[in-house]
Amino acid sequence: MKFFKKKSLEKKTVSASFLTSGYPCSILEQTFEEMATIGYQNNPIVYRCITLIARSIASVKIFLKQKTLENKILHHPILSLLNNPNPFQSYEAFTEMVVSHLLLSGNAFIEYVGDLQGYGELYVLRPDRVRIICNDQGVPENYEYRIGNTTHQVSIDRLTGRSCIVHVSLFNPFESHWGQSPLTAAMPLIQFRNQALEHNLSVLKRGGTPSGILTVDSQYEMTEDQKAQLRTDLENLYAGKDNAGRIMVLSNGLRWEKTGFSPQEMAFLEGQGEAARGIAQLFGIPPTCIGIPGDERFANYKEARVHMWEETLIPMVNLILSTYQKLLGILDQNVELTYSKDEIDALSVKREALWERTNNAEFLTINEKRKIMGFAPLPDGDVLAAA
């Protein structure tokens, strides 16, 4: 459904295809599907970071209010739409998908299908199926969504920028209209971590022990076929988790010598933890919050959670709400979506500390303390609390 008249200008497109347009950095040559597979599906650290961020943001309780008033609006078509965006998703599942797409590709697209009275539905569009069609001046004019051989376009008002599709993106130094995924910067660490996991799996298949050397006394001579058969027999008898711990019996001048890990292998294995911490920190998640040891920046887990919310999640919440606000502005421009930090449990530690310091401050009046704590003043509250 199109609300705005489309202009007939020369068009050019911006889409995920820019990732393979020959930029000098080879990491940019990953497509959305490759990055999602290598990073999200095959790397538990990336999966945990994105899931933690998306579900935390989806858990924040939002409400609607008039732009000039502080009173909450309890009933409104926008609230009904957000609480039930479509027949298949709740608000939490919908928001989790929006945030996940944004972190995976650097872009998220939401489409409103309905009328101006708010009777409609919201859908999250896969970013790799969307193209941004610009005019000859580089200004976005249409969104095009393609599934197989089927496409549909939604126009963008050139003056107001309003459309039934809203696009939110992360900063990209190479593109004006297409965002860059955090996975782009994290890809070297992701690939290192994935290779380390494959290395560990290979060691596990060998019984969880390093390789060894089988020597034969010089008085015994073996052909190449005999050596290959002996190697196969040893692997069948002693390799793999099911054969771990079995006693090896040798004869005829055979001697087994276990070899330890080389310094390069040890450094490779120890680098897994550093890679995991690097990935978490790139997403703005303190490693402590996802169970990775070795982070000494915070005194405890609660302090790390407060840092995660203040530095990473709250800015992302603001970005998502502004995106919803832009989309739902076509229904009602006199209301705005907001939330209360006091209702976020993770921030209660800092809030309680502020209340304790405020309550113990003898130089503040009762009303000054109530203002700091977010309460309305009292008629007789302009006196010192300790008086």
N, C-alpha and C positions, 0 to 999 in steps of 0.2 A: 504494500500500500504506500503510495507516494503523496506526501503532503505539499511538495514544493515543485514548481515548474522547472523543468530541465532546460538548460541553455544549450544551444547548438554551437559548441566551440570545438576546436581540434583537441583531441585527447591524447594523453600518454598515461601509462600505468605504472604503479608502484606495487610490488608484491614481494613475497618471499624469494622470488627469483634473483633478487639482488645479492643473495648470499653466494651465488655462483657466478657473479659477474666479473671475476678476475681481480679482486682486491689482492694486494700483496701478501696479506696475512692468510696462511693456508687454513687456519682455524675457521675463518669465515666461510669456507667452502662447504660446511656442513649444512644439509637441508634440515628443515624442521623435524621431519620424520627420523632422520639419522641422529640428530641431537637428542630427541626425546627417547630414542631407543638406547643409545650409548649412555646418556646421562641419567635419565629418569628410571627406565626399566632395568638397566643393568648395573646401576650404582646405588647401593643402599643409603649412602650418605646424602646424595642428591635427593633421592626419594623421600628420606626422612625430613630434610630441610624444607622442601617444597610442601610436603604434607603438613608439617608443623605450622608453617606460615599461613597456608590457605585455610586450615581448620581453625586456627586461632582468630584470624580476621573474620571468618564466618560466624564465630561464636559471639562477637561483639553485638550487643543489643542496640539497635538503632531505633530512632523515633522521629516523628514528623512534627514540625512546629511552624507557626507563622513567622515570616522573616522579621517582623517588627515586634513580636511577642515571644515570651519564654514558655508559655503554656504548651504542653504537649497536645497534639491532635490525636484523638483515640480512634476516630473513624474517618477514612478518606479512601478514595479509589486507588491512590498510589500505595497506601499501606496494604490494601487487599492484593494489589498486583505484586508487590514485593514478597509478601508472605506466601503467595501461591503463584510464582512466575509463569509456570506452565503445568500441564497435567502430569509431568514426569518428575518434577523436582520441587523440593522445598527451598526456602530462602538459603538455608545453610549449604545444601548441595549445589545450588546455583552459584553462590558466591565463591565456594571452594573451586568450582570449575573456572570461573573468571580469573581468580588469582593464579591458579595453576597454569592456565594458558599464558598469562602475562609473564610468569617466571620462566616458562619453558621456551617461549618464542620472543619475548619482549613486546608482544602485542596481544590484545584481547578485544574482541568485537561482540557487541550485544545488539540484538535486533528487537525492536518493538513491533508487534503485529496486532493492530487493533484500531480503535477510533479515538477521537479526541476527548471522550468522556472517561477514558481509562478502562474500557471494557476490551481487554486484549491479553496478550501473552508476551513474555520475554524469553528469548532464546540466545544461548551462547554459540557463536559461530567459530568453527575451527579456523585458526588464523592462516593455515597454509592453503585454505580454499578461497581466501578473500583477496581481491585486488582493489587497489585504490586508483581510480581513474581521474587523472588531472587534466586541466585544460592547457592551452599552449603557454600559459604564464606559470605553470607549476602549481596551481591552486586546485585542491581536491574538489571534484565535481560529482562523482558517483562512487558508490561501493558496488562491486560485483562479486557475487557469491556463486561458486561453481561446485556442483556435485555430479561427477561423471560428465555426461553431455548436456546436463541441465544447468542453466545460469539464470540469475535474476539480478537486476540492478535496482539500487535505491539511491535517489538523488540527495544532494547536499545543497542547502541554501547557501549561496555564495556570500551573502551579506551577514547572516547570523551564524552560519556554520551548523544550523540545526538539521537533523536527519533522523529517520527512524532507525538508523544504525549509528551507534556511538563507538568510537575507537579510542582506546587508551593504550599508550605505548611508553616504553622506557627510552631514555636518551640513547641515540645512536649518532656517533660523530660523522658517519658517512651518508646518512639519509635524513631528510627533513620530515618524512611522513611514515617511516617504518622503523620500529624500535629494535634495540639489540637485546638479546637474551643474556642473563647472567651466565648461562652455560657457555657462551662464547669465550668469556674470560676464564671460566673454570675448566675448559676442555683439557688443557694439558694435565691438570691435577686429576681430572676424571679418568683420562686414559691411563695415567700412571696407576691409579688405584685399581682400575679394572684389570690391568696386567698383573698387579700384585696378587689379586684374588685368583686369577688363573694360575699363577705360579704356586700359590698355596694349594690349590686343587690338584695340581700336578704332583706336588710333594705328598699329599694325602693319598693319591692313587698308588704311590710307591710305598705305602705303608706308614706314612708320616715320618720317615727317616730320610736323611740324605743318601745319595748314591754311594757306591763303594767300588773297590777294585778287586777283581778275582784274578789271582796269579797262579801259574802252573810251573812246577819245578822244571828246570831245564832238561831233565832226563825224559820228560814226557813231551811229545810233539803232537800238536793238534792241527788238523786242516781247518780251512776257513768255514767249511760246512759244519764241522764239529763245534767250532766256537759259536756259530750262530745258533745251533741246536741247544748248546749248553746255556746260552743267554736266554733263549725262549723258555727252557725248562725252569730256570731260576725265577724268571718273571711270573710264570704260572704258579710256582710253588710258594713264593715269598712276597710277591708284590701285591699291593691293594690292601684296603682296610680289613678285608676278611682274613687275610693271612698275616696280619700284624702280630708280632710276638712269637711266631713259629720258630722252632729251633732248627738251625741249619746244620746238616751233617755232610761233611765233605771227605773225600778220599782220593787216592791216586795222585797225591802231590798237589791237590788244590788248596789254596789258602785265600780267605776272604779278609779284606781290610776295609773297614768303614772310613769314608772320607767325610770330613766336616764341611760346613758351609764356608765358602770363600768370603773374604772381606767384602767383595762386591755384592754377593748374595745377601750377606748380613745387612749391609747398608740398604739394599733394596727392600728387605723385609721391614726394617726399622722405619723406612720412609713411608710406609703405609699410614702410620699414625699422623705423620706430618702432613701428608696429602689430605687425610680426612679432616684435620683441623683447618687446613687451608680452605677446603671447600666450604666448611661450615662458616668460617669467618667471611668468606666472599659473599655468602647469602645473608650476612649480618646476624648469624646465630652463634652465640657463645657455645663452644664445643661441649661445655658442661651440660647444657640444656638438652643435648641429644646423646648423652652418655659416653662422650669421648673424654678420657682422662688427660691430664697434663696441662690444663689451663689454670694458671695461677693468678689470673687477673682479678678474680672475684673471691671474696671470703667464703661464700657459700652459694648454694643453688638458688636461693631466693633472690640474692643480689644479682646473679646472672640473669634471672628471668626479668627482673625490673629493667635491666640494661637492654635486653632483647625487645621488650615492649616499647621503651622510650626511643630507642635508636632505629629500630627496624619496623616493628609492627604498627605503631601509631602513625608514622608517615604513610604506610601502605593503606591503613584504614582511611585516612584522609583522602588519598588518591582514589580509592574505590568509591567512596561516598560522593566525591565530586563528579565521578563518571556517571553514577546513578542519577545525580542531580541534573547533569547536562541532558541525559536521556529523558528523564521524567519531566523536564521543564516544558516539553511540548504539551503536557497535560495541565500543569498548574505552575505558574511562575511565582506565585505568592507564598509558597511553602518551601521549606528546606529540610533536608535530612541531616540529622546530627546524632550524637551519642554522648554518653557521660563516662568520663574516665573513672569516676567513683564506682562504677558498676563493673570494672575490670578487676577481677580477684587478684591477679598477679601484682597490681599496683597498690594493693592494700597495705603492704609493708611500708612503703614510703609515705602513704597517706596517714597511717597510724603514727609514724614518727613525727610528722608535721603536727598532728593534733596534740601529741604529747608535749612537744616544744611550745606550742601555742598556749596550751593549758597551764604550763608552768611559768609562762612569762608574766611576771607581776607588774610590768610597766604598761601592759595593754589594758584598754577598757573592755568591758563585757561585749559591747557591740563590735569593737575591733576584732576581738577573738571570733565572734560569730561570723563576721564578714570573711575572715581567713578560712573558716571551716565551711563556708557556703550557706550560712543561715541568714534569715532576715533579721534586721535590728529590732531591739526591744525599746519601747517608749522610755524606760528608765535605765537603759543600758549604757549610757555614756559616763560610767564611773569605773574606777579601777576595780578589777575583779577581786583583788586582795583586800579592798577597803571594807 
